[in-house]
Amino acid sequence: MVFCSLLLNIAVGWAQDVQFTGNARSTVGVGETFNLTYSINAQAANFRGPPYTSTSSSIRAVNGRTSMSISSTFTYILRASREGTFEIPAATVSADNKQYRSNVVVVKVTKNAGGGQNTATGAAPGGRGGDQNTSGVQSGSNDVYVKAFASDANPYQGEGIVVTYKIITKVPINQINISKFSSFDGFWSLNLIKDNDKLNQYTQVIDGEKYMVADLRKVVLFPLKSGKLVIDPLQLDCVAQYKRQTKTKTGDPFFDDFFNNSFFNESYANVEKSLKSNSLVINVKPLPTADKPEDFSGAVGSFTFKTDLDKTKTKTNEPINLKCTISGKGNIQLIDKLNITFPPDFETYDPKVTNNVSTTGNGTSGSQTFEYLIIPRKPGTFTIKPITFSYFDLDKKRYETLASPQYTINVEKGSGDNATVTYSGAGKEDIKYIGTDIRHIKNQPLELQLAGTFFFGSTLFFVLILLPILIFISFIVFWKRQEERRSDTVLMKNRKATRVAIKRLKKASAFLKAQQQEPFYIEISQALWGYLSDKFGIPLAELSMDSVHEALIKKNVKDEIIQQFIETLNNTEFARFAPGEKAMIMEKTYQEALEVITRIERELR
């Protein structure tokens, strides 16, 4: 980043020695950013380092005389990535036709910054410390960070919890990019914040300091098993904007107040940040085993259960609809089936499942409906026993079982139905068995053959024996011919000539649409010359207008088409330089090339 501030230009005189110093914080924490600044109180040149400079002037009035000094500052913005003590080598710079060398700067990187405001300073060899204090960007580990919160760290198995990822900052930030999402092993998850949703921002006081907080991600999690489950951290990158203000000391209170106000000395620095949230440990309690119903399938929450049968009187082969609706709050979307026992003479299908569920920060609520299609295949009176649904009630901390009424269905024999045979109470499995056991009488004429005739030794037997051998021999002959054709490169190019030309014309069409003139004419030219080379086996190096004319005459191509082809080649070469509307000329050239290749193909057939 470049920080520039011009304070004043007054050329009066010089009254100070040249000093070149390096400054940085002596102790920083891992992940913190800090400034490494090299300053010289003269007009600098040939600095050996990054080209990030700021030039400032200072004014001093002594006994009515005014003097001016010019200083150059070279600033690095660094980030500590690992622990240790690091020596930053001396920098060199030229001033007043002399070369100066700075001091070596030593920085200690610790897990947590110990002396965050200390600086490692020193004067250049043979020089003395300067009186100008250059302060840069100082970012702390708590300026901006990401934190994960769980609404409940000790839920029951199947109980929904909400995990929220918040970015908390004291400085302006932008370009937020989540580089790694948390994985939710052992959970069923549902996002509450979509990618295009606007972030909910609000202020919050934390440890006596005011922060801006935004909810980055909010997820509803349903634990699928009990025990200790760990949610790994979320990682993101962003750019934080820090104020940077330099202090100029002139020795005169009036000038110090004037030049150190925010108008002259305050600027901003963008610092890239890689942030990582905390991990979460969720201790999932198992559901109690005492009094656990046999039909319990994992539903946890608070629910109601309702069933509806559209009719209780019907005929065979006419459908009946049974609708079962579960409503309430909890892991309703994880309920995938109901335990229903239908009469064996009813044909049933997998249910149609529809849900109307909404998810908010308070959890998941709504309804889920199971629709069963039932077809009675046999007349009689049948009973569907009460359908039960069991769930674990979180408020009461116990299992609850809800039941439907018992349904009695009267089925009459339908007209024209195919159940002309009474199966005397046979179940579905028995009917399937009977279906394979009974053979119906065939009424169509039968083909008879003489006794004593066999397939073995017949004409058909020998034909079927020899047929695979003949097929194999034919395949070998075909394969050999294909190999010979592949080895004939001229023949292969001849066969592929049209296909290659069409492919190049397609590319030219794309360049035509994009109005890219140069690549368009290159593709048209290569399509025409390449077509002739491949079609007639003439190397590209030997192609010319004369050889083209001669090759086409040998193939008995009409003279009119030959002239058109040669004109198209000439037009392609000169069209790019022709005056007029470029798009119209390109379109005309494309159509001419396509037409002439098509006409030659017809002539050669």
N, C-alpha and C positions, 0 to 999 in steps of 0.2 A: 504494500500500500504506500502511497506517496502522500506525505504531509508537507504542504508548502504554506508559508506565511511570510509576507514581506512587510516588515514593520516600518522602515523609513530609509530613505537613501540620502544621506548627507555626507559629502566627501570633504572632510575637514583635515583629518590627520590621523596618524596611527600612534597609539601609546601603549602597546602591550606586546608581550612575547607570544609566539605561536605555540599552542598546546594542542595535543591530539590524544584524546582519552576514550576508553571504552567503558561502558556502564551497563550493569544488569542486576537483577535481584540475586542476592547470594544464595537464597534457599527458595525453592519452588516445590509444589506438589505434583505428583504424576497426573497428567491430564490438564494441568494449568497452562495457560498462555502467558507469556511475559515478553518484555521488550529488551532487545540487545541494541544499544545505541552507541555509535561512534561519533564524537563531536570534535571539531577543530575550529578555532576562533580566527579563521582566515578563509580567503577564497580558495576552495579545494579543487583538485583535479586528479585524475588517474587513481581513483579509489579502487582498491582491490577488494571487491565485495559486491553485494546486490545493489542495483541502481535505484535504491529508495532513499531519497534525500529530502531534507527540508533546510532552507536557508533563512536565517534570521539576522536582524541587526539590532544593536543595542546602543543607546545614547547616554552619555554621561556629561553633566555640566559641573566643571571644577573651576572655581574662582572666575566664573563668567565665561570660561572657554568651553566650547562644545567639541566632543570627540565622538567618533563612531567606530564600532567594531563589527565585522562581518563574521558570522559563524556558519559552518556547514554541518549538518547532522545526517548521519546515515543510519537508518533504523531497520532492524529485523523484527518481525513478530514471530516468535518461536513457541512451540508447544512441547512440553516435557513428556516423553513417551515411556521412559523406564527409570528406575532408581539408579543412583550412582553419583559420583563426583566427576564433572566434566570440565576440561580446560579448553576454552575457546581461543584459538591462536590469535596472535596480534594481527591487526589490519595495517595496511600501508596507504599513504596518500601523499600527494605532491601539493606544495603551497610555496609561493614566492621562489620558484625554481629550486626548491629543496624537497627532499623526501623525508617524511616523518613516519614513525612506527608507533603504534599504540601499545598499551599494556595488554597482557594476557588476562582474560576474564575467566574466573572460576565460578561455576554454578553447581550447587549441590541439589540433587533431585531426591526428594523423600516421598514416602507414602502419603503423608499429610504435610502440607507446607508448614514449617516451623516458624520461621521469621519472615512472614509474607511481605513485609514492607522493607526489609533490609535490601541494600544494593551492594554489588561487588564493584568497586571503583578502583581507579588507580591512574597515575599519570604516566605519560610516555617516558621512556628512559631519558634522563637528563633534563626533564621538564618538571613543572610544578602543577598541582591540582588546580583546575579552573573553578571560577566562581559562578558559572551558569548551571542551573539545575534543570535538566531535561527530563520531564516525566512523560511516560507513554501509557500504553494500554495496560491496565492491571485487571485481569479477570480472575475471579475466585471460583472455587468448585461449586458454590451455592448460588452463583449468578443465574444459572439456568440448569435445570435437571428434570428428569422424568421419574415418576413414581407410580407404582401399581398399588391399587387398593382393592381389597375383597370385602364384600358386604357381610360375609360370614366365613370365618376360617374353620368352623367345626360343624359343617352341615351333615345331614343324614344322606345315605346313599339314595340318589334320585331326587334330592331336594335342590332346587335351583338357587344359585348364587350369582351375583353380578360383580364382575371384575372390571375396574375402570383404570385406564392409563391416562395420567394427567401430566402435562408439561407445565412446569412452574418456573417463572422467570422474573428477574428484576430489570432485564434489558430488552430492547426490541429484538425480535427474531423473525426470520423468514426462511423460505426455501426448505420447509420441513419435509424430509423424505425418510419414511420408515424403511430401513435396510434389512431388518430381520423381525418377523412377527413371532410372538410367543407360540409355542406348540402346546396343545392342551391334551396331552396323553392321559387317557382314562376319563375323559369328559366328552359329553355331547355338547356342542357349542352353537350359539346363534348370535350374530352380530347385531348390535342395536344402532350403531353409527355407520352409515354407508360412506363410501369413498367421496362422493360428491356433496355430502352434507356439510353445512357451515358449522364450524367449531363453536361450541358454547364457551364463551369467555367471561370471566368474572374476576374481581379482586379479592384477595384473601391476605390476612395478616398472619405471618408465620414467624415465631420466635421474635416478635416485636418489629418485624420488617414487612413492608407492603409488597406483595407479589401479584403478578397477573397469572391467572391459572386458566388453562383450556383443557377440556376433555378430548383427548386424542382418539381414544378407542374405548368402547364399552361393550362387553360381551357377557351374555347369560350362559352359565355353565351348569350342566347337570352331571354330577359324578356317576359313573357307571359301575364303580366298584368301591369297596371300603378300603381304609388304610391311609397311609401317608402319600399324598400326591403332590408333586412339585411342578409349578408352572415356571418355566424358564423366562429370563428377562426379554423385554422388547428392546430393540436397538434402533436408533435413528440418527440421521445427520441433519444439521441445520446451520444457519449462519446467524451469529449474534452480532449486534451493532453496539460498540462501546464508544463512549466519549473519550477523546484524547485531547489533553490540554497541556501545553508547554509553558513553563514559567521563565520569564526573562528578568534578570536582576541588573539594574543600572546603577544602583546606589542612590537614586533619587526617588523619594516616595511618589512624587507626582507622575514621573514617567513609568514607574512600576505599576501604579494603579491604572494608568492609561493603556499600556500595552499588554497587561495581563487580564484584561476583561475578556468575556466570552466571545466578543465580536472578532478579536484579533487572534486569539490563541486556541479556541475550541474547534475541534474537528471530530470526525467520526471514523472509526476503523471497523471493517467487517472481519470477523473471526469465525472460521469454520469450527464447528463443534461436533464431536461424536459422542452421543449420549447413550446410556444404558440404564434401564430401569432395574429396580430390585426384583428378585425372584420371590414367589409366594409359595408358602407351604400350607396346603389344605389337608387337615386331618378329618377324613370322612368317617362318620360313625356308621357301623353296620345296622341294618334294620333288625328289630328284635325277632327272634325265632319262636318265642312263645306265642301261642294263639294265632299263628300264621295260617291263613286260609289256604286250602289246596288250590284254588283257582287264582291266587294272587300272582300277577305277572309283572310287578314292578312299578305300578302307579303310585305316586307320592304327591299328596296335596290335599285339596278339598274339592269333592266332586258331587254331582247329581247324575242319576241314570234314568233314562226314559226309553221305552220301546213302543213300537206301533206296527200292527199287522193290518195290511190294507183290506183283507177280507178273511172271513172264517168259513165261508161256504163257496165251493168251486167245483169244477169238473176236472177229470184227468187231463193231463197235458196242458192245462192252463196255468200261467205263472201266478205266483203269489209274492208280494214284496214285504219283507220284514226289515224295519228300520230301527237301529239301536243308536241312541245319541248319548254321549258322555259330555257333560259341561262342567266347568269349574276352573280352578286355578292350580297349576302344578305342571308336572312333566307330561302334559296331555298329548304332545306329539310323539312320545315314545310308546304310547299304547298302540300296539300293532294288531291285536286280535282279541276276540272274545271266545269264551268256552261255551259253545252251543251244541247240544245234541239233537239232531233232527231225526225224525222217523226214517228207518232204512229204505222205505219205499218212496222217499222224496229225493229227487235229484237236485243237488245244490251246487253252486258255483262260488268261487272266491268273492268276497264282498267288495263292493265299490266303496272306497274310503275317501271322504271329503272332510276337510277341516276348515274352520273359521277361527283362526288363532291370532291374537295380537300380543306382542312382546314389548314391555316397557321396562323402565328402571326398577319397577316393583315386581317384575317377574312375568310369567307367561300365563295367559288366561284365554278362554274361548270355549269352543266345542269341537268335537270330532264325531262324525257320523259313519256308521257301518251299514250299508244297504245290501241285504242278501236276496238273491233271486232263487225262489223255490218252485219246483215243478213236481206235483204229485203224479206218479205213473200208475197208480192203482186206486180204484174206488174203495171207500171205507171211511171210518172215523179215526182220526189221528190226533195225537197230543204232543205239543211242544212244551216240554217241562220248563219251569221258571228259569230264566237266564240270570246268572249272578255276575256281579262285578265287584271286585274287592280292591281296596286301596289302603295305604297307610296315611292316616290323618295326622298332619304335623302339629295341629293345635291340641288335639286330644292325646297325642303320642300313643295311638293304638290303631289296630286294624278295624276297618269298617267294611261291611258287605251289604250291597244293595241288590235287590232282586226284582225281576219283572213279574207280571202275572202269568199264570199258566194259560196257554192258548189251546183250544179244541177246534179242529178243522174237519168239516164234513166234506168229503170228496165224492161226487157222483160220477158215474161212467159217462164220458164224453161221447158225442156223436161222431162217427167216422174215425175214432181213434184206433190205433194199431194194436191195442191190447185186447185182441179177440180171445186170447187164451188166458184163463185165470191161473195165476201162479201160486195160489193157495198159501199166501203169507210168506213167500220166499223173499229173502233179503236181496239187497242190491248185488252182493257178491254171488249169490245163487243164480240170479238172472244172467249174470255174465257167463257163468259156467254152462247154464242151459243153452245159451246162445251159441256156444261152440260145440255142444253135444248133439243138437238136433240137426238133421240134414233134410232140407226141403226137397220135395219131388220135382224133378226137372221135366218140363213139358216139351221143350224144343227137341227137334230130331237129333238122334245120337249118331256118331260116326262109328261104324263097326269094322272090324278087321278080321282076316282069316285066322283061325287058330293055328298055332305053330309058327307064326311069323315073329321075328325078334328084331330089335334095333341093331344089336351087335352083328356085324358082317353085312349090313345093308349099305346101299349106295350113299345114303345120307351120312352113315357112320364114317365112311372113307373120305367123303367131302369135308366133313368137320375135322378129320385128322390132318388132311393136307392143307386146309385153309390157313392155319397159323404159319406154316412154312412158306406158303406163297406170299403172305403178307410181309413176312420178315425179309424175303428176297427183294420184294418191291421196295421196301424201306431202304435196304442197302443201296440199291440202284439209284434211288432218288437222292440219297445222302451223297453219293459219289458225284452226281451231276451238280449238286449244290456246291460241293467243294471245288469243282472245276470252275464254276462260275465265280466263286469268291476269289479264286486265285487270279482271275482275269480282271485286273484293276481297271482297264479301259472299259470293259463291259459294265462293271459295277458303277463306275462314274457316270457312264451313259444312262444307266437306269435311275441313278439318284439325281441326275442333273436338274430335272424339273422340280423335284422336291426341295433341293437346296436353293434353287432360284426363288421359289415361292416363299421359303423361309426368310430369305434376305429381303424380299419385297414386303413381307410383314413387318420386319424391323424398320424398313424405310417408311412404311405407313405410320408407325409409331413416332418416328422423328418428324414426319409431316404434320401430324396433329400437334406436336410440341413446338413446331416452327423452328426446329434446329436444322439449319440449312446445310452446314458442312457435313455432319454425319449422314444426312439424308442422301446427298449426292454420292457420297462414298459407297453407301449400301446399294444404290441404284446401279452404279458403275460396276461394282463387284458382282451384282446379280446378272447383268448382261454378259460381261466378259467371262465370268465363271460358268455361265450356262453354255456358252459356245465351247469353252475348253473341255468341259465334262462331256458334252453331247457328242462332239466330234473327235475327242481324243487328241486335241492340239494343246501342247504345253502353253501355259500363260505367256512365257517368254517369247514364243513364236507367233503369238496372235497379232494380227494387224488387220487393217481394213481389207487388204488384198486377200489375205488368207481366209478371212471370214467370207468374202464374196465367192472364192473358189470352193470352199467347203459346202456352202449352201447350194451352189450350182450342181455339185456332184450328187447331192441328195434330191435333185429335181424340185427344189423350192422355187416358186414363181419369182420372176424378176421383180415384180411389184413389192413382194414381201421382203426380198433381199434389200431393195433400196430403202424400204421403211425401217428395217433393222439398222442399217448403216446410218440413216438420218437420226434415228433415236440415240445411237451411240454418240454421234456428233452433238446433238442437242444436250445430252447429259453433260458433256464436257464443257460446253459453253453457257449452259443455262445459269449456272451460279454467278456468272459475270454479266449476264444480260440485264439491261435496265428494265424498270417496270415493277409491277406488284410481285414481290417475291413469293407470297403464298400461292398466287394464281399460277405462276411459272412452275413451282414445285408440284402442284396438283396436276398440271398438264403433263409434266415429265413422267410422273408416276403412272398416269393412265396410259401414256404411250408405251412405256416399258412393259406394263402388264399385257397390253393388247398384242404387241409384237411377239412376245414369248408364247402367248396363247395361239396365235396364228401359225407360228413355226411348228408347234406341237401337233396341230391338226394336219399340216402338210406332210409331216414325217410319218404319220400313222399309215 
